[in-house]
Amino acid sequence: MLSARRNRQFASNDEFYTFVDRIAERLRLHGFTSDAERLHTLIHKVAWTTSTELFGELRIALRQTQEEGTLRDKALAYDISLAIDTLDHALSVRTSSASSHTNRPNQAMQRTAPRSDA
């Protein structure tokens, strides 16, 4: 069952945000109130310019919670790891597609620029 959960796909950002909301609720139940509130604030109280900004901040917050190492609930710790993996993947895809997109004009200009000795 763990391998099936590890490959979980989220149909939309909203579905992922709901998953993180559930993590926050569970953190609150286990006494991690400040961690839970931080996740809630990031998702519901901050106006983000892009989802990439939000993803980056969520990843930082979740990693800090994970690095505290005091979670006794293995399922919760696992879901936090899953959320981090999902964010890592989403951010790497966005970064690589943004990089290739921004590099294309430069590469095209280098190929078509007139030679100075011509």
Residue pairs with C-beta under 8 A, 6 or more apart in sequence:
2 78
5 78
5 82
6 82
6 85
8 82
8 86
10 16
10 19
10 86
13 51
16 83
16 86
17 43
19 79
19 83
20 39
20 43
20 58
20 62
20 83
21 39
21 40
21 43
22 79
23 39
23 62
23 76
23 79
23 80
23 83
24 35
24 36
24 37
24 39
24 40
25 36
26 73
26 76
26 79
27 33
27 35
27 36
27 39
27 65
27 76
28 36
28 37
30 71
30 72
30 73
30 76
32 65
32 71
35 61
35 64
35 65
35 68
38 61
39 58
39 61
39 62
42 54
42 57
42 58
42 61
43 54
43 58
46 54
46 57
48 54
52 91
52 94
55 87
55 90
55 91
55 94
56 87
56 91
58 83
58 87
59 84
59 87
59 88
59 91
62 80
62 83
62 84
62 87
63 84
65 71
65 80
66 77
66 80
66 81
66 84
71 77
71 80
